[in-house]
């Protein structure tokens, strides 16, 4: 699995459920941009995208900081 597939298969379904499709797509678009700006292997790129998603204000407002950190650990462990 590459980083793009990781975002699509691991992160996007959770964001769709938490925020709805429109808001999730906005954040996912930012995550895809992050992939092309980060240098490194696929795991490094995926982790950078996860960091971006978990630090997003919409996510923190919807689920809180502690749960955001749980998602971060969970998503990184699945890649």
N, CA, C and O atoms as CSV, one atom per row, in Angstrom:
chain,resi,resn,atom,element,x,y,z
A,1,UNK,N,N,0.854,-1.176,0.000
A,1,UNK,CA,C,0.000,0.000,0.000
A,1,UNK,C,C,0.896,1.234,0.000
A,1,UNK,O,O,1.858,1.315,0.764
A,2,UNK,N,N,0.570,2.197,-0.869
A,2,UNK,CA,C,1.307,3.445,-0.831
A,2,UNK,C,C,0.545,4.457,0.038
A,2,UNK,O,O,-0.553,4.172,0.515
A,3,UNK,N,N,1.133,5.626,0.234
A,3,UNK,CA,C,0.546,6.613,1.140
A,3,UNK,C,C,-0.824,7.085,0.661
A,3,UNK,O,O,-1.724,7.277,1.479
A,4,UNK,N,N,-0.998,7.273,-0.636
A,4,UNK,CA,C,-2.284,7.714,-1.184
A,4,UNK,C,C,-3.366,6.671,-0.896
A,4,UNK,O,O,-4.469,7.013,-0.467
A,5,UNK,N,N,-3.043,5.406,-1.134
A,5,UNK,CA,C,-3.998,4.334,-0.846
A,5,UNK,C,C,-4.305,4.266,0.644
A,5,UNK,O,O,-5.438,3.991,1.040
A,6,UNK,N,N,-3.294,4.517,1.465
A,6,UNK,CA,C,-3.500,4.537,2.915
A,6,UNK,C,C,-4.503,5.591,3.337
A,6,UNK,O,O,-5.365,5.345,4.181
A,7,UNK,N,N,-4.381,6.770,2.740
A,7,UNK,CA,C,-5.336,7.840,3.044
A,7,UNK,C,C,-6.738,7.416,2.623
A,7,UNK,O,O,-7.697,7.580,3.377
A,8,UNK,N,N,-6.850,6.874,1.421
A,8,UNK,CA,C,-8.160,6.485,0.889
A,8,UNK,C,C,-8.794,5.345,1.675
A,8,UNK,O,O,-10.007,5.336,1.886
A,9,UNK,N,N,-7.984,4.385,2.109
A,9,UNK,CA,C,-8.518,3.179,2.745
A,9,UNK,C,C,-8.610,3.275,4.265
A,9,UNK,O,O,-9.481,2.651,4.871
A,10,UNK,N,N,-7.727,4.041,4.883
A,10,UNK,CA,C,-7.675,4.086,6.348
A,10,UNK,C,C,-8.311,5.356,6.902
A,10,UNK,O,O,-9.152,5.294,7.798
A,11,UNK,N,N,-7.912,6.499,6.372
A,11,UNK,CA,C,-8.333,7.776,6.952
A,11,UNK,C,C,-9.693,8.236,6.435
A,11,UNK,O,O,-10.560,8.618,7.221
A,12,UNK,N,N,-9.881,8.201,5.129
A,12,UNK,CA,C,-11.090,8.773,4.549
A,12,UNK,C,C,-12.395,8.166,5.088
A,12,UNK,O,O,-13.322,8.920,5.381
A,13,UNK,N,N,-12.504,6.848,5.230
A,13,UNK,CA,C,-13.765,6.308,5.769
A,13,UNK,C,C,-14.099,6.845,7.164
A,13,UNK,O,O,-15.259,7.131,7.462
A,14,UNK,N,N,-13.090,6.980,8.006
A,14,UNK,CA,C,-13.321,7.500,9.353
A,14,UNK,C,C,-13.750,8.965,9.300
A,14,UNK,O,O,-14.669,9.372,10.011
A,15,UNK,N,N,-13.084,9.753,8.460
A,15,UNK,CA,C,-13.453,11.169,8.352
A,15,UNK,C,C,-14.860,11.341,7.798
A,15,UNK,O,O,-15.605,12.211,8.249
A,16,UNK,N,N,-15.223,10.517,6.825
A,16,UNK,CA,C,-16.586,10.587,6.280
A,16,UNK,C,C,-17.616,10.347,7.379
A,16,UNK,O,O,-18.650,11.013,7.432
A,17,UNK,N,N,-17.327,9.404,8.239
A,17,UNK,CA,C,-18.249,9.075,9.322
A,17,UNK,C,C,-18.299,10.189,10.377
A,17,UNK,O,O,-19.368,10.509,10.897
A,18,UNK,N,N,-17.149,10.769,10.684
A,18,UNK,CA,C,-17.072,11.795,11.731
A,18,UNK,C,C,-17.625,13.136,11.255
A,18,UNK,O,O,-18.402,13.779,11.960
A,19,UNK,N,N,-17.221,13.553,10.058
A,19,UNK,CA,C,-17.511,14.909,9.595
A,19,UNK,C,C,-18.525,15.011,8.465
A,19,UNK,O,O,-19.070,16.084,8.205
A,20,UNK,N,N,-18.773,13.891,7.797
A,20,UNK,CA,C,-19.571,13.941,6.577
A,20,UNK,C,C,-18.651,14.095,5.372
A,20,UNK,O,O,-17.486,14.471,5.500
A,21,UNK,N,N,-19.188,13.804,4.229
A,21,UNK,CA,C,-18.373,13.728,3.012
A,21,UNK,C,C,-17.728,15.054,2.624
A,21,UNK,O,O,-16.547,15.082,2.278
A,22,UNK,N,N,-18.470,16.137,2.675
A,22,UNK,CA,C,-17.945,17.420,2.201
A,22,UNK,C,C,-16.755,17.885,3.027
A,22,UNK,O,O,-15.703,18.203,2.472
A,23,UNK,N,N,-16.906,17.926,4.330
A,23,UNK,CA,C,-15.805,18.359,5.196
A,23,UNK,C,C,-14.643,17.367,5.130
A,23,UNK,O,O,-13.478,17.766,5.134
A,24,UNK,N,N,-14.966,16.082,5.071
A,24,UNK,CA,C,-13.909,15.067,4.972
A,24,UNK,C,C,-13.103,15.250,3.695
A,24,UNK,O,O,-11.876,15.156,3.716
A,25,UNK,N,N,-13.783,15.512,2.580
A,25,UNK,CA,C,-13.080,15.699,1.312
A,25,UNK,C,C,-12.143,16.896,1.347
A,25,UNK,O,O,-11.076,16.859,0.734
A,26,UNK,N,N,-12.516,17.938,2.042
A,26,UNK,CA,C,-11.653,19.103,2.192
A,26,UNK,C,C,-10.345,18.724,2.899
A,26,UNK,O,O,-9.255,19.086,2.456
A,27,UNK,N,N,-10.478,18.005,3.982
A,27,UNK,CA,C,-9.299,17.599,4.742
A,27,UNK,C,C,-8.471,16.581,3.956
A,27,UNK,O,O,-7.241,16.644,3.964
A,28,UNK,N,N,-9.129,15.656,3.288
A,28,UNK,CA,C,-8.428,14.658,2.479
A,28,UNK,C,C,-7.644,15.342,1.361
A,28,UNK,O,O,-6.530,14.925,1.046
A,29,UNK,N,N,-8.205,16.375,0.765
A,29,UNK,CA,C,-7.488,17.119,-0.282
A,29,UNK,C,C,-6.199,17.717,0.269
A,29,UNK,O,O,-5.159,17.678,-0.389
A,30,UNK,N,N,-6.269,18.261,1.460
A,30,UNK,CA,C,-5.061,18.809,2.109
A,30,UNK,C,C,-4.046,17.700,2.377
A,30,UNK,O,O,-2.841,17.904,2.229
A,31,UNK,N,N,-4.535,16.537,2.769
A,31,UNK,CA,C,-3.635,15.409,3.036
A,31,UNK,C,C,-2.929,14.965,1.760
A,31,UNK,O,O,-1.741,14.642,1.792
A,32,UNK,N,N,-3.647,14.945,0.633
A,32,UNK,CA,C,-3.021,14.582,-0.640
A,32,UNK,C,C,-1.956,15.593,-1.033
A,32,UNK,O,O,-0.904,15.213,-1.549
A,33,UNK,N,N,-2.211,16.869,-0.799
A,33,UNK,CA,C,-1.201,17.896,-1.084
A,33,UNK,C,C,0.027,17.673,-0.208
A,33,UNK,O,O,1.161,17.835,-0.660
A,34,UNK,N,N,-0.205,17.304,1.030
A,34,UNK,CA,C,0.912,17.028,1.949
A,34,UNK,C,C,1.796,15.916,1.404
A,34,UNK,O,O,3.018,15.970,1.543
A,35,UNK,N,N,1.194,14.918,0.792
A,35,UNK,CA,C,1.967,13.792,0.243
A,35,UNK,C,C,3.005,14.242,-0.770
A,35,UNK,O,O,4.122,13.726,-0.787
A,36,UNK,N,N,2.646,15.196,-1.611
A,36,UNK,CA,C,3.569,15.616,-2.662
A,36,UNK,C,C,4.602,16.621,-2.169
A,36,UNK,O,O,5.584,16.888,-2.862
A,37,UNK,N,N,4.392,17.181,-0.981
A,37,UNK,CA,C,5.349,18.155,-0.463
A,37,UNK,C,C,6.348,17.558,0.526
A,37,UNK,O,O,7.357,18.186,0.847
A,38,UNK,N,N,6.073,16.363,1.003
A,38,UNK,CA,C,6.953,15.709,1.981
A,38,UNK,C,C,7.923,14.781,1.257
A,38,UNK,O,O,7.534,14.015,0.375
A,39,UNK,N,N,9.169,14.866,1.641
A,39,UNK,CA,C,10.170,13.954,1.083
A,39,UNK,C,C,10.334,12.770,2.023
A,39,UNK,O,O,10.248,12.904,3.244
A,40,UNK,N,N,10.568,11.626,1.432
A,40,UNK,CA,C,10.778,10.432,2.238
A,40,UNK,C,C,10.032,9.249,1.656
A,40,UNK,O,O,9.451,9.324,0.574
A,41,UNK,N,N,10.062,8.160,2.398
A,41,UNK,CA,C,9.381,6.948,1.935
A,41,UNK,C,C,7.875,7.070,2.160
A,41,UNK,O,O,7.395,8.062,2.710
A,42,UNK,N,N,7.150,6.059,1.733
A,42,UNK,CA,C,5.689,6.094,1.806
A,42,UNK,C,C,5.192,6.197,3.250
A,42,UNK,O,O,4.208,6.888,3.515
A,43,UNK,N,N,5.852,5.529,4.172
A,43,UNK,CA,C,5.448,5.584,5.578
A,43,UNK,C,C,5.618,7.005,6.120
A,43,UNK,O,O,4.752,7.497,6.844
A,44,UNK,N,N,6.714,7.659,5.779
A,44,UNK,CA,C,6.952,9.035,6.216
A,44,UNK,C,C,5.881,9.969,5.661
A,44,UNK,O,O,5.372,10.835,6.372
A,45,UNK,N,N,5.548,9.785,4.394
A,45,UNK,CA,C,4.519,10.609,3.769
A,45,UNK,C,C,3.157,10.384,4.424
A,45,UNK,O,O,2.417,11.330,4.693
A,46,UNK,N,N,2.842,9.111,4.676
A,46,UNK,CA,C,1.565,8.791,5.312
A,46,UNK,C,C,1.496,9.402,6.709
A,46,UNK,O,O,0.475,9.979,7.084
A,47,UNK,N,N,2.563,9.280,7.471
A,47,UNK,CA,C,2.581,9.836,8.824
A,47,UNK,C,C,2.424,11.353,8.805
A,47,UNK,O,O,1.769,11.918,9.681
A,48,UNK,N,N,3.017,12.014,7.819
A,48,UNK,CA,C,2.863,13.464,7.693
A,48,UNK,C,C,1.405,13.829,7.395
A,48,UNK,O,O,0.884,14.809,7.927
A,49,UNK,N,N,0.761,13.042,6.553
A,49,UNK,CA,C,-0.646,13.275,6.239
A,49,UNK,C,C,-1.525,13.039,7.472
A,49,UNK,O,O,-2.457,13.799,7.732
A,50,UNK,N,N,-1.223,11.993,8.219
A,50,UNK,CA,C,-1.965,11.703,9.452
A,50,UNK,C,C,-1.805,12.859,10.439
A,50,UNK,O,O,-2.779,13.287,11.058
A,51,UNK,N,N,-0.588,13.359,10.586
A,51,UNK,CA,C,-0.348,14.497,11.484
A,51,UNK,C,C,-1.194,15.694,11.073
A,51,UNK,O,O,-1.822,16.340,11.912
A,52,UNK,N,N,-1.207,15.983,9.779
A,52,UNK,CA,C,-1.995,17.111,9.271
A,52,UNK,C,C,-3.471,16.925,9.596
A,52,UNK,O,O,-4.123,17.848,10.086
A,53,UNK,N,N,-3.994,15.746,9.327
A,53,UNK,CA,C,-5.417,15.470,9.571
A,53,UNK,C,C,-5.734,15.596,11.056
A,53,UNK,O,O,-6.727,16.221,11.427
A,54,UNK,N,N,-4.909,15.014,11.893
A,54,UNK,CA,C,-5.196,14.996,13.333
A,54,UNK,C,C,-5.030,16.369,13.987
A,54,UNK,O,O,-5.566,16.604,15.070
A,55,UNK,N,N,-4.300,17.266,13.349
A,55,UNK,CA,C,-4.148,18.619,13.883
A,55,UNK,C,C,-5.181,19.588,13.326
A,55,UNK,O,O,-5.229,20.745,13.745
A,56,UNK,N,N,-6.001,19.138,12.396
A,56,UNK,CA,C,-6.999,19.995,11.775
A,56,UNK,C,C,-8.032,20.450,12.813
A,56,UNK,O,O,-8.484,19.663,13.645
A,57,UNK,N,N,-8.392,21.729,12.744
A,57,UNK,CA,C,-9.332,22.304,13.711
A,57,UNK,C,C,-10.711,21.634,13.662
A,57,UNK,O,O,-11.350,21.465,14.701
A,58,UNK,N,N,-11.170,21.254,12.475
A,58,UNK,CA,C,-12.476,20.581,12.373
A,58,UNK,C,C,-12.468,19.242,13.103
A,58,UNK,O,O,-13.430,18.893,13.788
A,59,UNK,N,N,-11.390,18.506,12.952
A,59,UNK,CA,C,-11.266,17.215,13.629
A,59,UNK,C,C,-11.234,17.410,15.140
A,59,UNK,O,O,-11.959,16.742,15.878
A,60,UNK,N,N,-10.394,18.326,15.588
A,60,UNK,CA,C,-10.286,18.552,17.034
A,60,UNK,C,C,-11.602,19.023,17.630
A,60,UNK,O,O,-11.954,18.655,18.750
A,61,UNK,N,N,-12.321,19.837,16.876
A,61,UNK,CA,C,-13.620,20.319,17.372
A,61,UNK,C,C,-14.635,19.177,17.437
A,61,UNK,O,O,-15.442,19.104,18.364
A,62,UNK,N,N,-14.586,18.290,16.444
A,62,UNK,CA,C,-15.563,17.200,16.374
A,62,UNK,C,C,-15.301,16.091,17.386
A,62,UNK,O,O,-16.237,15.551,17.976
A,63,UNK,N,N,-14.036,15.752,17.586
A,63,UNK,CA,C,-13.747,14.584,18.433
A,63,UNK,C,C,-12.834,14.873,19.622
A,63,UNK,O,O,-12.662,14.015,20.487
A,64,UNK,N,N,-12.255,16.050,19.675
A,64,UNK,CA,C,-11.382,16.405,20.790
A,64,UNK,C,C,-9.940,15.969,20.569
A,64,UNK,O,O,-9.639,15.127,19.723
A,65,UNK,N,N,-9.080,16.560,21.343
A,65,UNK,CA,C,-7.632,16.314,21.213
A,65,UNK,C,C,-7.258,14.872,21.565
A,65,UNK,O,O,-6.494,14.234,20.841
A,66,UNK,N,N,-7.790,14.365,22.660
A,66,UNK,CA,C,-7.423,13.010,23.098
A,66,UNK,C,C,-7.838,11.962,22.060
A,66,UNK,O,O,-7.060,11.065,21.737
A,67,UNK,N,N,-9.041,12.076,21.550
A,67,UNK,CA,C,-9.508,11.096,20.553
A,67,UNK,C,C,-8.745,11.254,19.239
A,67,UNK,O,O,-8.475,10.272,18.548
A,68,UNK,N,N,-8.402,12.492,18.901
A,68,UNK,CA,C,-7.594,12.746,17.717
A,68,UNK,C,C,-6.248,12.023,17.825
A,68,UNK,O,O,-5.765,11.442,16.853
A,69,UNK,N,N,-5.659,12.065,19.003
A,69,UNK,CA,C,-4.392,11.354,19.225
A,69,UNK,C,C,-4.569,9.844,19.125
A,69,UNK,O,O,-3.673,9.143,18.654
A,70,UNK,N,N,-5.715,9.343,19.563
A,70,UNK,CA,C,-5.997,7.913,19.433
A,70,UNK,C,C,-6.108,7.508,17.966
A,70,UNK,O,O,-5.574,6.478,17.554
A,71,UNK,N,N,-6.807,8.331,17.184
A,71,UNK,CA,C,-6.906,8.058,15.750
A,71,UNK,C,C,-5.521,8.065,15.116
A,71,UNK,O,O,-5.207,7.212,14.287
A,72,UNK,N,N,-4.702,9.021,15.505
A,72,UNK,CA,C,-3.345,9.127,14.957
A,72,UNK,C,C,-2.561,7.841,15.201
A,72,UNK,O,O,-1.945,7.309,14.277
A,73,UNK,N,N,-2.575,7.346,16.410
A,73,UNK,CA,C,-1.869,6.106,16.743
A,73,UNK,C,C,-2.449,4.923,15.969
A,73,UNK,O,O,-1.712,4.103,15.422
A,74,UNK,N,N,-3.761,4.848,15.932
A,74,UNK,CA,C,-4.438,3.753,15.248
A,74,UNK,C,C,-4.116,3.737,13.764
A,74,UNK,O,O,-3.755,2.695,13.217
A,75,UNK,N,N,-4.244,4.896,13.103
A,75,UNK,CA,C,-3.986,4.981,11.669
A,75,UNK,C,C,-2.544,4.663,11.335
A,75,UNK,O,O,-2.269,3.945,10.374
A,76,UNK,N,N,-1.614,5.197,12.129
A,76,UNK,CA,C,-0.202,4.913,11.863
A,76,UNK,C,C,0.126,3.437,12.035
A,76,UNK,O,O,0.977,2.899,11.326
A,77,UNK,N,N,-0.547,2.783,12.974
A,77,UNK,CA,C,-0.280,1.363,13.193
A,77,UNK,C,C,-0.841,0.492,12.068
A,77,UNK,O,O,-0.367,-0.624,11.858
A,78,UNK,N,N,-1.847,0.994,11.343
A,78,UNK,CA,C,-2.456,0.218,10.255
A,78,UNK,C,C,-1.689,0.325,8.944
A,78,UNK,O,O,-1.922,-0.460,8.026
A,79,UNK,N,N,-0.784,1.281,8.848
A,79,UNK,CA,C,-0.077,1.470,7.580
A,79,UNK,C,C,1.139,0.560,7.523
A,79,UNK,O,O,1.870,0.568,6.533
